[in-house]
Amino acid sequence: MSRWKAFAIHFCISLAVFLVLLAIIVFIWYPGILFGVDGGWNGLRIIIGVDLVLGPLLTLIVFKTGKPSLKFDLSCIATFQILCLLAGTWIVYGERPLALILAYDTIYALAAQEFELYERDITFIDDYPGSSPKMIYVELPEDEVSAEILYIRSQFIDDPLFVQTELFKPMPTDDYDILSIFRREDAVRSTVTEELLARLDEDCVLTKFISTRISGYVCFDPRENQLTRFYDNQYIREEETD
């Protein structure tokens, strides 16, 4: 067997493993727009580098028919590749968003480390319906002034609304109930440019978006109960940045 054939076999096996991982990452761990905006792609590049590039390349370098240490060399390469692949996959898995939480006027994409940072037990997530990431909102007082006071107070005492699990409620599926929860949408729309407003779909419920990696605005589709578009902060009105 030539080294190029060995390289091709190793690459095909690595590609098959990669495609399985890709499906899991894109459709389960980082569904919808989260893959592009919340770190799914960044983590995937680590896996690509190890699985599709480094492993097959090392095989191409060391492979030589009849080489006495060939089995040992290939075993070392396979072990090294598996360990690196597991480490990269574990990082991507650990950083995956567990919940999308609407708190006041912002949707927060929260991974396990955010809940642990504020000493919250993440097992509560299992009590909410649907697949991960769970769609949750923070229940606020109906009175707008009281809601704003609660929001401001949470900032001062370093207990942000997005981790106040006692106020969490599952996102409703009824369009009317959903729209009543996004009651700050008009205020959010007032912070963005006319250019962005002109680009929004009719079904877009606009809200702010924050994750550990990025911030901006997102469209929420109440019929599909999911995020459909992301817009970065270049669309903030100039007076908002002064």
VOLUMGU-151947 format. One line per 2 residues: for each residue x, y, z of N, C-alpha, C. Coordinates in steps of 0.1 Angstrom, whole numbers, plus 5000, padded with zeros to 4 digits. Example, Ala and Ser with C-alpha at 12.3 -4.5 7.8 and 13.67 -1.06 7.14 Angstrom:
2
5132:4943:5078:5123:4955:5078:5132:4967:5078 | 5128:4978:5071:5137:4989:5071:5129:5000:5079
***
This chain:
242
5008:4988:5000:5000:5000:5000:5009:5013:5000 | 5006:5022:4992:5013:5035:4991:5009:5044:5002
5018:5053:5006:5014:5063:5016:5003:5071:5012 | 5001:5074:4999:4989:5082:4995:4976:5075:4997
4977:5062:4995:4965:5054:4997:4961:5053:5012 | 4972:5051:5020:4970:5051:5034:4964:5065:5039
4969:5075:5033:4964:5089:5036:4949:5090:5033 | 4946:5085:5021:4932:5086:5016:4923:5078:5025
4927:5066:5029:4919:5058:5038:4917:5065:5052 | 4928:5070:5057:4927:5077:5070:4918:5089:5069
4919:5097:5058:4911:5109:5056:4896:5105:5055 | 4893:5094:5048:4879:5091:5046:4873:5086:5059
4881:5079:5068:4876:5075:5081:4874:5088:5089 | 4883:5097:5089:4882:5109:5097:4871:5118:5092
4868:5118:5079:4857:5126:5073:4844:5120:5078 | 4843:5107:5078:4830:5101:5083:4828:5105:5098
4838:5104:5106:4837:5108:5120:4833:5123:5121 | 4839:5131:5113:4837:5145:5113:4822:5148:5109
4817:5142:5099:4803:5144:5095:4793:5141:5106 | 4796:5130:5113:4787:5126:5124:4787:5137:5135
4799:5142:5138:4801:5152:5148:4794:5165:5143 | 4796:5168:5131:4790:5180:5125:4775:5180:5126
4769:5169:5123:4754:5168:5125:4750:5170:5139 | 4757:5165:5149:4754:5166:5163:4755:5181:5167
4766:5187:5163:4769:5201:5167:4758:5210:5161 | 4756:5209:5148:4747:5218:5140:4732:5216:5144
4728:5204:5146:4714:5202:5148:4709:5199:5162 | 4719:5196:5171:4715:5194:5185:4721:5204:5195
4735:5206:5194:4741:5214:5204:4740:5229:5200 | 4741:5233:5187:4740:5247:5183:4730:5248:5172
4717:5245:5174:4707:5245:5163:4704:5259:5158 | 4699:5260:5146:4695:5273:5140:4707:5282:5138
4704:5295:5142:4715:5305:5140:4726:5305:5150 | 4724:5297:5161:4734:5296:5172:4747:5291:5167
4747:5282:5157:4760:5277:5152:4769:5288:5147 | 4763:5297:5140:4771:5308:5134:4774:5319:5144
4765:5322:5154:4767:5333:5163:4771:5330:5177 | 4771:5318:5181:4773:5315:5195:4785:5305:5197
4794:5304:5188:4806:5297:5191:4807:5283:5184 | 4796:5278:5178:4796:5265:5172:4807:5264:5162
4808:5274:5153:4818:5273:5142:4832:5274:5148 | 4834:5283:5158:4848:5284:5164:4852:5271:5169
4844:5264:5176:4847:5251:5182:4850:5241:5171 | 4842:5241:5160:4843:5232:5150:4856:5233:5143
4862:5245:5142:4875:5246:5135:4886:5238:5143 | 4885:5237:5156:4894:5229:5163:4893:5214:5159
4881:5210:5158:4879:5196:5154:4884:5193:5139 | 4881:5203:5131:4886:5202:5117:4901:5200:5116
4908:5209:5124:4922:5209:5124:4928:5196:5128 | 4922:5190:5138:4927:5177:5144:4923:5165:5135
4910:5165:5132:4904:5153:5126:4907:5152:5111 | 4905:5163:5104:4907:5162:5089:4920:5166:5084
4928:5173:5092:4941:5178:5088:4953:5170:5094 | 4954:5172:5108:4966:5167:5115:4967:5152:5114
4956:5144:5117:4957:5130:5117:4961:5124:5104 | 4954:5127:5093:4958:5121:5080:4971:5126:5075
4975:5138:5079:4988:5143:5075:5000:5136:5081 | 4998:5133:5094:5008:5125:5101:5009:5111:5095
4998:5105:5091:4998:5092:5084:5006:5093:5071 | 5004:5103:5064:5011:5105:5051:5026:5107:5054
5030:5113:5065:5044:5115:5068:5051:5102:5072 | 5045:5095:5081:5052:5083:5087:5050:5070:5079
5040:5069:5070:5037:5056:5064:5048:5052:5054 | 5052:5040:5055:5062:5034:5046:5060:5019:5047
5056:5013:5035:5054:4999:5035:5067:4991:5040 | 5065:4982:5049:5076:4974:5054:5083:4980:5065
5080:4992:5069:5087:4998:5080:5084:4991:5093 | 5094:4987:5101:5093:4978:5113:5084:4984:5123
5084:4997:5125:5077:5004:5136:5063:5010:5131 | 5059:5005:5119:5047:5012:5113:5035:5010:5121
5032:4998:5126:5020:4996:5134:5021:5005:5147 | 5032:5005:5153:5034:5014:5165:5031:5028:5162
5037:5033:5151:5036:5047:5147:5021:5050:5144 | 5014:5041:5137:5000:5044:5133:4991:5043:5146
4995:5035:5155:4987:5034:5168:4989:5047:5176 | 5001:5052:5176:5003:5065:5183:4996:5076:5177
4996:5076:5163:4988:5087:5156:4973:5086:5159 | 4968:5074:5159:4954:5072:5161:4950:5075:5176
4959:5072:5185:4956:5075:5199:4957:5090:5201 | 4967:5097:5195:4968:5111:5196:4956:5118:5190
4952:5113:5178:4941:5120:5172:4928:5118:5180 | 4926:5106:5185:4913:5104:5193:4913:5112:5205
4924:5113:5212:4925:5122:5224:4922:5136:5221 | 4929:5141:5211:4926:5155:5207:4912:5158:5202
4907:5148:5195:4893:5149:5190:4883:5149:5202 | 4885:5141:5212:4877:5140:5224:4878:5153:5231
4890:5159:5233:4892:5171:5240:4885:5183:5233 | 4886:5184:5219:4879:5194:5212:4864:5193:5212
4859:5180:5211:4845:5178:5212:4840:5182:5226 | 4847:5179:5236:4843:5182:5250:4842:5197:5252
4851:5204:5246:4851:5219:5247:4838:5224:5240 | 4836:5219:5228:4824:5224:5221:4811:5220:5229
4811:5208:5234:4799:5204:5242:4797:5212:5255 | 4808:5215:5262:4807:5223:5274:4803:5237:5272
4806:5242:5260:4802:5256:5257:4789:5258:5250 | 4782:5247:5248:4769:5248:5241:4759:5255:5249
4750:5263:5243:4740:5270:5251:4729:5260:5256 | 4727:5261:5269:4717:5252:5275:4703:5259:5275
4703:5272:5275:4690:5279:5275:4691:5292:5268 | 4680:5296:5262:4679:5310:5256:4668:5317:5265
4673:5327:5273:4664:5332:5283:4661:5347:5280 | 4648:5350:5278:4644:5364:5276:4643:5370:5290
4651:5380:5292:4651:5388:5305:4649:5402:5302 | 4638:5408:5304:4635:5422:5302:4634:5425:5287
4645:5430:5281:4645:5433:5267:4656:5425:5259 | 4662:5415:5265:4673:5408:5259:4672:5393:5260
4676:5386:5250:4677:5371:5250:4692:5368:5253 | 4694:5360:5264:4707:5356:5268:4709:5341:5264
4720:5338:5257:4723:5324:5254:4733:5320:5265 | 4728:5311:5274:4736:5307:5285:4741:5293:5285
4754:5291:5287:4759:5277:5288:4760:5274:5303 | 4765:5262:5306:4766:5257:5320:4774:5266:5328
4785:5271:5323:4794:5279:5331:4788:5292:5336 | 4779:5298:5329:4772:5310:5334:4764:5307:5346
4757:5296:5346:4749:5292:5358:4758:5289:5369 | 4769:5282:5367:4778:5278:5377:4785:5291:5383
4787:5301:5375:4793:5313:5379:4785:5320:5390 | 4772:5319:5388:4763:5325:5398:4757:5315:5408
4764:5303:5408:4761:5293:5418:4746:5288:5417 | 4742:5286:5404:4729:5280:5402:4730:5266:5397
4722:5257:5403:4722:5243:5399:4716:5242:5385 | 4723:5237:5376:4718:5236:5362:4708:5225:5359
4706:5216:5369:4697:5205:5367:4683:5210:5365 | 4680:5222:5369:4666:5227:5368:4662:5228:5353
4672:5228:5344:4669:5229:5330:4660:5217:5325 | 4663:5205:5332:4655:5193:5328:4640:5194:5330
4636:5204:5338:4622:5205:5341:4614:5213:5331 | 4621:5218:5321:4615:5226:5310:4613:5218:5298
4602:5220:5291:4599:5212:5279:4607:5216:5267 | 4607:5207:5258:4615:5210:5245:4629:5205:5246
4635:5206:5234:4649:5202:5233:4658:5213:5237 | 4671:5210:5239:4681:5220:5242:4685:5228:5230
4687:5241:5231:4686:5249:5243:4671:5253:5246 | 4668:5253:5259:4654:5255:5263:4650:5270:5261
4638:5272:5257:4633:5286:5255:4626:5290:5268 | 4631:5300:5275:4626:5304:5288:4625:5319:5288
4616:5324:5296:4615:5338:5298:4614:5341:5313 | 4618:5353:5317:4618:5358:5331:4605:5365:5333
4597:5360:5342:4583:5366:5345:4585:5379:5353 | 4581:5390:5347:4582:5403:5354:4568:5408:5358
4568:5418:5367:4555:5423:5371:4548:5430:5359 | 4535:5429:5359:4527:5435:5348:4529:5450:5347
4531:5457:5358:4533:5471:5358:4547:5474:5352 | 4548:5483:5342:4560:5485:5336:4571:5492:5345
4566:5501:5354:4575:5507:5363:4581:5497:5373 | 4573:5488:5378:4578:5478:5387:4587:5468:5380
4585:5465:5367:4594:5457:5360:4607:5463:5358 | 4607:5476:5355:4620:5483:5353:4627:5484:5366
4621:5486:5377:4627:5487:5390:4634:5474:5393 | 4627:5463:5390:4632:5450:5393:4645:5447:5384
4644:5452:5372:4655:5450:5363:4667:5458:5368 | 4665:5471:5371:4676:5479:5376:4682:5474:5389
4674:5470:5398:4678:5464:5411:4687:5452:5409 | 4683:5444:5399:4691:5432:5397:4705:5435:5392
4707:5446:5385:4720:5450:5381:4729:5455:5393 | 4723:5462:5402:4730:5468:5413:4734:5457:5423
4727:5447:5425:4730:5437:5435:4737:5425:5429 | 4741:5426:5416:4749:5416:5409:4742:5403:5409
4729:5403:5407:4720:5391:5406:4711:5393:5394 | 4717:5392:5382:4710:5396:5369:4698:5387:5367
4688:5393:5361:4675:5386:5359:4677:5373:5351 | 4687:5372:5343:4689:5360:5335:4693:5348:5342
4696:5349:5355:4700:5338:5364:4690:5337:5376 | 4680:5345:5376:4670:5344:5387:4660:5333:5384
4665:5320:5386:4657:5309:5382:4643:5308:5388 | 4641:5314:5399:4628:5314:5406:4617:5321:5398
4622:5330:5388:4613:5338:5380:4611:5331:5366 | 4618:5320:5363:4618:5314:5350:4604:5308:5347
4600:5309:5335:4588:5303:5330:4591:5298:5316 | 4586:5286:5312:4588:5281:5298:4581:5291:5288
4588:5293:5277:4582:5301:5266:4569:5295:5261 | 4558:5303:5261:4545:5298:5257:4546:5295:5242
4536:5287:5237:4536:5284:5223:4525:5292:5216 | 4516:5299:5223:4505:5307:5217:4511:5320:5213
4508:5324:5200:4514:5337:5195:4511:5349:5203 | 4498:5350:5208:4494:5361:5216:4502:5362:5229
4503:5351:5236:4511:5351:5248:4526:5354:5246 | 4531:5349:5235:4545:5352:5232:4547:5367:5230
4539:5373:5222:4540:5387:5219:4539:5396:5232 | 4530:5391:5241:4529:5399:5254:4541:5398:5262
4549:5387:5261:4562:5386:5268:4572:5395:5262 | 4572:5397:5249:4582:5406:5243:4577:5420:5243
4572:5425:5254:4566:5438:5255:4575:5450:5254 | 4588:5447:5254:4598:5458:5253:4603:5459:5238
4596:5453:5229:4601:5453:5215:4601:5467:5209 | 4591:5475:5212:4591:5489:5206:4603:5497:5211
4606:5495:5224:4618:5502:5230:4631:5497:5223 | 4632:5484:5220:4643:5478:5213:4644:5484:5199
4633:5484:5192:4633:5489:5178:4638:5504:5178 | 4635:5511:5188:4639:5525:5189:4654:5527:5190
4661:5516:5193:4676:5518:5195:4683:5514:5182 | 4676:5510:5171:4683:5505:5159:4680:5515:5148
4688:5514:5137:4687:5523:5126:4675:5520:5117 | 4671:5529:5109:4660:5527:5100:4665:5517:5089
4677:5516:5086:4682:5506:5077:4679:5492:5081 | 4681:5489:5094:4678:5476:5100:4663:5474:5100
4656:5484:5104:4641:5482:5105:4635:5479:5091 | 4641:5484:5081:4636:5482:5067:4639:5467:5063
4649:5461:5069:4653:5448:5065:4646:5437:5072 | 4639:5440:5083:4632:5430:5091:4620:5424:5084
4619:5411:5086:4607:5404:5081:4594:5408:5089 | 4583:5406:5083:4570:5410:5089:4569:5402:5102
4573:5390:5103:4571:5381:5115:4582:5383:5125 | 4591:5392:5123:4603:5394:5132:4599:5401:5145
4601:5395:5156:4600:5402:5169:4614:5405:5173 | 4618:5417:5173:4632:5421:5175:4635:5423:5190
4646:5417:5193:4651:5418:5207:4666:5418:5207 | 4672:5423:5218:4686:5423:5220:4691:5408:5222
4704:5406:5220:4709:5392:5221:4723:5393:5227 | 4726:5385:5237:4739:5385:5243:4743:5371:5246
4755:5367:5243:4761:5354:5247:4775:5357:5251 | 4783:5347:5255:4797:5349:5260:4806:5354:5249
4802:5352:5236:4810:5355:5225:4806:5367:5217 | 4793:5370:5217:4788:5381:5208:4776:5388:5214
4773:5400:5209:4761:5407:5213:4756:5414:5200 | 4743:5417:5200:4737:5423:5189:4722:5422:5190
4715:5420:5179:4700:5419:5179:4696:5406:5172 | 4685:5400:5176:4680:5388:5169:4665:5390:5166
4661:5383:5155:4647:5382:5152:4642:5369:5159 | 4630:5370:5165:4624:5358:5171:4611:5356:5163
4609:5344:5158:4597:5341:5151:4587:5334:5160 | 4576:5341:5164:4567:5335:5174:4559:5323:5168
4558:5322:5155:4551:5310:5150:4560:5297:5151 | 4573:5299:5148:4582:5288:5149:4589:5287:5163
4587:5297:5171:4593:5297:5185:4608:5295:5184 | 4614:5303:5175:4629:5302:5174:4635:5314:5169
4648:5316:5170:4655:5327:5165:4658:5325:5150 | 4656:5335:5142:4658:5333:5128:4668:5342:5121
4672:5353:5128:4682:5362:5122:4690:5369:5133 | 4703:5372:5130:4711:5379:5139:4717:5391:5132
4717:5402:5139:4723:5415:5134:4732:5421:5144 | 4744:5424:5140:4754:5429:5150:4752:5444:5154
4760:5449:5162:4758:5462:5168:4761:5474:5159 | 4764:5471:5147:4766:5482:5137:4753:5490:5134
4742:5483:5138:4729:5490:5135:4723:5498:5147 | 4731:5499:5157:4727:5508:5168:4726:5522:5164
4716:5529:5167:4715:5543:5164:4726:5551:5170 | 4731:5561:5164:4743:5569:5168:4740:5575:5182
4728:5580:5185:4726:5586:5198:4726:5575:5209 | 4725:5562:5206:4726:5552:5216:4740:5549:5220
4750:5553:5211:4764:5550:5214:4771:5562:5220 | 4764:5574:5220:4770:5586:5226:4772:5585:5241
***
